[in-house]
């Protein structure tokens, strides 16, 4: 359900900015009586609950914010689903909503930062909705028809209104946090005199125009994340396969990392965000590309966070398809010594699992149809448990009668083999060829079944 925003604009001239210790956050949400509201830090680098606020009988609350609370973007969220962002920049904030549903309106009563921000945001959201409705007309309606010209003019006017409001805030209040965020967030205006393909290319080229990636205030808001996602979306077209999307994103990634490398903090965040996101989508080739071009080494900082990211990128390169899998020696649950590189099999499937993992319980039994204990020379399966209790592992194996090689280092996630393979979730699969080179890293049991069914 769409959320609309209604701004109660105060006369900005004359509103005093009070510098005092302990700024108030006051709000009224009619109908939300004696309920909890969560105050969340909505930074690019950290999303976390700061406090739980409780409303009174009228749906109001009044809290004093911690003196050491960092300036930036914060989010208020109710159990009913209502949520909205507020800028905190060492000033009192007061607001009121018309109700407590997701489509209710919010009125900013005090806070220069939020009056400015919501003046822009209200215009942007309302106009963008109209633009989205009219865009299909521009895509499919005959250009030589007079109605096309009317729609085109209206769309351009809607974009101009957004630009007008954003320019006003930036020019009149350049030192506010609202101006920083608006300058970064405002949309680019397409060139409607170009063909659709040319227009898309123009948007790619101008997407970051006027944005200062030295401005670390961008890390105090989630807008940086939205901007990255918006830029990637310019490279994705309807009907693309996963492989095509991955290839298209390569150019976008190169541009993002080139633009952000001027600032260590923003570059590190962008790099980390891309790695996290692409890993979830299984874009292994793109992850390897990022690992090969990353420039973390040019920065002097040697924080634990940076080291962890560097280690992860090195691991991505080490575990790339075509590389030899890390060798290991361990004893199975019967005490037999297992040396990976000495396994004689056309294919070897490494499975990292745990007795307490429900996905493992559902997935591992499906592997039995591919495994023949009498002919392990065709396919050998090595299941490596990340449990820390031997009895739990043995009971799970006995219950399902897993007939393959079972290893349990009993060190949880800190087991040497799991660490060598960068395992952070179960089940995790690696399919190797006869020379122990990595063929694939299937993301699910269905992908494993598909790969093994090819034989």
Secondary structure as GFF3:
##gff-version 3
##sequence-region A 1 455
A	DSSP	beta_strand	24	29	.	.	.	ID=ss1
A	DSSP	beta_strand	36	42	.	.	.	ID=ss2
A	DSSP	beta_strand	47	54	.	.	.	ID=ss3
A	DSSP	beta_strand	60	64	.	.	.	ID=ss4
A	DSSP	beta_strand	72	78	.	.	.	ID=ss5
A	DSSP	beta_strand	83	88	.	.	.	ID=ss6
A	DSSP	beta_strand	93	97	.	.	.	ID=ss7
A	DSSP	beta_strand	106	110	.	.	.	ID=ss8
A	DSSP	alpha_helix	112	140	.	.	.	ID=ss9
A	DSSP	alpha_helix	146	172	.	.	.	ID=ss10
A	DSSP	alpha_helix	177	185	.	.	.	ID=ss11
A	DSSP	alpha_helix	196	206	.	.	.	ID=ss12
A	DSSP	three_ten_helix	216	220	.	.	.	ID=ss13
A	DSSP	alpha_helix	223	233	.	.	.	ID=ss14
A	DSSP	alpha_helix	242	260	.	.	.	ID=ss15
A	DSSP	alpha_helix	264	281	.	.	.	ID=ss16
A	DSSP	alpha_helix	284	293	.	.	.	ID=ss17
A	DSSP	three_ten_helix	296	298	.	.	.	ID=ss18
A	DSSP	alpha_helix	304	318	.	.	.	ID=ss19
A	DSSP	beta_strand	329	331	.	.	.	ID=ss20
A	DSSP	beta_strand	337	339	.	.	.	ID=ss21
A	DSSP	three_ten_helix	340	342	.	.	.	ID=ss22
A	DSSP	beta_strand	347	353	.	.	.	ID=ss23
A	DSSP	alpha_helix	358	363	.	.	.	ID=ss24
A	DSSP	three_ten_helix	364	370	.	.	.	ID=ss25
A	DSSP	three_ten_helix	373	375	.	.	.	ID=ss26
A	DSSP	beta_strand	379	385	.	.	.	ID=ss27
A	DSSP	alpha_helix	390	400	.	.	.	ID=ss28
A	DSSP	beta_strand	405	408	.	.	.	ID=ss29
A	DSSP	three_ten_helix	412	414	.	.	.	ID=ss30
A	DSSP	alpha_helix	416	420	.	.	.	ID=ss31
A	DSSP	beta_strand	428	432	.	.	.	ID=ss32
A	DSSP	beta_strand	438	440	.	.	.	ID=ss33
A	DSSP	alpha_helix	445	453	.	.	.	ID=ss34
###
